[in-house]
Amino acid sequence: RPESFQLVLTFALVLMIQDGLRYFWGSEPQQLGSLAMTYGTLTFLGVAIPTYNAVVIFTAIVIAAAMAYFLGHTSAGKILRATAENHETSAAMGVNVTRVYWLVFALGTTLGTIGGAVVVPTAAASLNMGVELVVGAFAVVVIGGLGSMIGAAVGAIIVGLISAVAVFVYPEVETLAVYLVVIAVLIWKPSGLVGRNNL
């Protein structure tokens, strides 16, 4: 299926799951209190940063490095990338495409679970948080480029910086600022800032 179809389908599934959760558990946000602040703060270049946030950043870097190694230096990772590029050719060469799809699903579920687990202590868990994250991820992917881990990292940094500056200057335009950049990238370089051929 085209990647645009997959993105739309993913977003639709998020909305369906969200409604299911609302039916069974209600729509009230759930909080863990001030768990993230119990670890105190640390100072970096004269700026106080919550220790928990530093742990989250470190965890993200470790996971990204592990995924980069897996995709670029292991046979399973190379098979996964080849299947994503052309599943018909991969199947013709003897690759069990169904098994690869299940592997990708398992990896995605695991990473999503880890992401949710580290985000919830810093904010209330609500039904809308999934939609917000998907929308943010969409901006990251469009800016960085589909099919590239380096692109995802570049896109995430750009979106994070734009959001931080917008919140500091004029919070009401945070989302607008991000999507103005998305529109500019789509017009200037539809494939994203980093091409598919890069890991």
C-alpha positions as CSV (number, residue, x, y, z in Angstrom):
1,R,0.0,0.0,0.0
2,P,1.1,3.6,-0.6
3,E,2.7,5.2,2.5
4,S,0.0,8.0,2.4
5,F,-2.6,5.3,2.7
6,Q,-0.8,3.7,5.7
7,L,-0.6,7.1,7.5
8,V,-4.3,7.7,7.0
9,L,-5.2,4.2,8.1
10,T,-3.0,4.5,11.2
11,F,-4.7,7.8,12.1
12,A,-8.1,6.2,11.6
13,L,-7.2,3.3,13.9
14,V,-6.0,5.7,16.6
15,L,-9.4,7.4,16.5
16,M,-11.2,4.0,16.7
17,I,-9.2,2.8,19.6
18,Q,-9.7,6.2,21.3
19,D,-13.4,5.8,21.1
20,G,-13.2,2.3,22.5
21,L,-11.2,3.4,25.5
22,R,-13.7,6.2,26.1
23,Y,-16.5,3.7,26.1
24,F,-14.9,1.4,28.7
25,W,-12.9,3.8,30.9
26,G,-14.4,7.2,30.4
27,S,-12.8,10.4,29.1
28,E,-11.3,11.8,32.3
29,P,-7.5,12.3,32.2
30,Q,-5.4,10.2,34.5
31,Q,-2.4,11.5,36.4
32,L,0.5,10.1,38.3
33,G,0.9,13.2,40.4
34,S,4.4,14.8,40.4
35,L,6.3,11.6,39.8
36,A,8.6,13.2,37.2
37,M,9.6,15.9,39.7
38,T,10.5,13.5,42.5
39,Y,14.0,13.0,41.0
40,G,14.9,16.7,41.3
41,T,16.8,18.7,38.7
42,L,20.2,19.0,37.2
43,T,22.1,21.9,35.8
44,F,23.4,21.9,32.2
45,L,25.1,25.0,30.8
46,G,23.5,27.1,33.4
47,V,20.0,25.8,32.7
48,A,18.0,23.7,35.2
49,I,16.6,20.6,33.6
50,P,14.4,18.0,35.4
51,T,16.4,14.9,36.0
52,Y,13.5,12.8,34.6
53,N,13.6,14.7,31.3
54,A,17.3,14.1,31.0
55,V,16.6,10.3,31.6
56,V,14.0,10.4,28.8
57,I,16.4,12.1,26.4
58,F,19.1,9.6,27.2
59,T,16.6,6.7,26.8
60,A,15.5,8.1,23.4
61,I,19.1,8.4,22.2
62,V,19.9,4.8,23.3
63,I,16.8,3.4,21.6
64,A,17.5,5.4,18.4
65,A,21.1,4.2,18.3
66,A,20.0,0.6,18.9
67,M,17.4,0.8,16.1
68,A,20.0,2.4,13.7
69,Y,22.4,-0.5,14.5
70,F,19.6,-3.1,14.1
71,L,18.4,-1.7,10.7
72,G,21.9,-1.0,9.3
73,H,24.1,-3.8,10.6
74,T,22.0,-6.9,11.2
75,S,20.6,-9.3,8.6
76,A,17.1,-9.0,10.0
77,G,17.3,-5.2,9.8
78,K,18.5,-5.3,6.2
79,I,15.7,-7.7,5.3
80,L,13.2,-5.4,7.0
81,R,14.5,-2.4,5.0
82,A,14.5,-4.4,1.8
83,T,10.9,-5.5,2.4
84,A,9.8,-2.0,3.1
85,E,11.4,-0.8,-0.1
86,N,9.9,-3.6,-2.3
87,H,8.0,-6.4,-0.7
88,E,7.3,-8.2,-4.0
89,T,11.0,-8.5,-4.9
90,S,11.8,-9.6,-1.3
91,A,9.1,-12.2,-1.4
92,A,10.5,-13.5,-4.8
93,M,13.9,-13.8,-3.1
94,G,12.5,-16.1,-0.4
95,V,11.8,-13.6,2.3
96,N,8.8,-14.4,4.5
97,V,7.1,-11.1,4.1
98,T,4.3,-11.9,6.6
99,R,6.9,-12.6,9.3
100,V,8.6,-9.3,8.5
101,Y,5.3,-7.5,8.9
102,W,4.7,-9.1,12.2
103,L,8.3,-8.1,13.3
104,V,7.6,-4.5,12.3
105,F,4.3,-4.6,14.2
106,A,6.0,-6.0,17.3
107,L,8.8,-3.4,17.1
108,G,6.3,-0.6,16.6
109,T,4.2,-1.7,19.5
110,T,7.2,-2.0,21.8
111,L,8.5,1.4,20.9
112,G,5.0,2.9,21.3
113,T,4.6,1.3,24.7
114,I,8.0,2.6,25.9
115,G,7.1,6.1,24.5
116,G,3.8,6.1,26.4
117,A,5.4,4.9,29.6
118,V,8.0,7.7,29.6
119,V,5.6,10.4,28.6
120,V,2.8,9.7,31.1
121,P,4.8,10.7,34.2
122,T,5.3,14.2,32.8
123,A,1.7,14.8,31.8
124,A,-1.8,13.5,32.3
125,A,-2.8,10.4,30.3
126,S,-5.7,11.4,28.2
127,L,-7.6,10.0,25.2
128,N,-6.3,12.9,23.0
129,M,-2.7,12.4,23.7
130,G,-2.4,9.7,21.1
131,V,-3.9,11.9,18.4
132,E,-1.5,14.7,19.4
133,L,1.5,12.4,19.2
134,V,0.4,11.1,15.8
135,V,-0.1,14.6,14.5
136,G,3.3,15.6,15.8
137,A,4.9,12.4,14.4
138,F,3.4,13.2,11.0
139,A,5.1,16.6,11.0
140,V,8.4,15.0,12.0
141,V,8.1,12.5,9.2
142,V,7.1,15.0,6.5
143,I,10.0,17.4,7.5
144,G,12.6,14.7,7.9
145,G,11.6,12.4,5.1
146,L,9.8,9.1,4.9
147,G,11.9,5.9,5.4
148,S,14.9,7.6,7.0
149,M,16.0,7.4,10.6
150,I,18.3,10.3,10.2
151,G,15.4,12.2,8.7
152,A,13.3,11.3,11.7
153,A,15.9,12.6,14.0
154,V,16.4,15.8,12.0
155,G,12.6,16.3,11.8
156,A,12.2,15.7,15.6
157,I,14.9,18.3,16.4
158,I,13.4,20.9,14.1
159,V,9.8,20.3,15.4
160,G,11.1,20.5,19.0
161,L,13.0,23.7,18.5
162,I,10.1,25.3,16.6
163,S,7.7,24.3,19.3
164,A,10.0,25.5,22.1
165,V,10.6,28.9,20.4
166,A,6.9,29.3,19.6
167,V,5.8,28.5,23.2
168,F,8.4,31.0,24.5
169,V,7.4,33.8,22.1
170,Y,3.7,33.3,21.5
171,P,2.2,30.0,22.7
172,E,-1.0,30.3,20.6
173,V,0.9,29.8,17.4
174,E,2.9,26.7,18.3
175,T,1.0,24.3,16.1
176,L,0.7,26.9,13.3
177,A,4.4,27.5,13.3
178,V,5.2,23.8,13.0
179,Y,2.8,23.3,10.1
180,L,4.0,26.3,8.3
181,V,7.3,24.6,8.2
182,V,5.6,21.4,7.1
183,I,3.9,23.2,4.2
184,A,7.2,24.9,3.2
185,V,9.0,21.5,3.1
186,L,6.2,20.0,1.1
187,I,6.5,22.8,-1.4
188,W,10.2,23.0,-1.5
189,K,11.2,19.4,-1.1
190,P,8.3,17.0,-0.9
191,S,10.6,14.0,-0.2
192,G,11.7,15.6,3.1
193,L,15.0,17.2,4.1
194,V,16.7,13.8,4.2
195,G,16.2,11.4,1.4
196,R,15.0,7.8,1.6
197,N,18.4,6.4,0.7
198,N,19.8,7.6,4.0
199,L,19.4,5.4,7.1
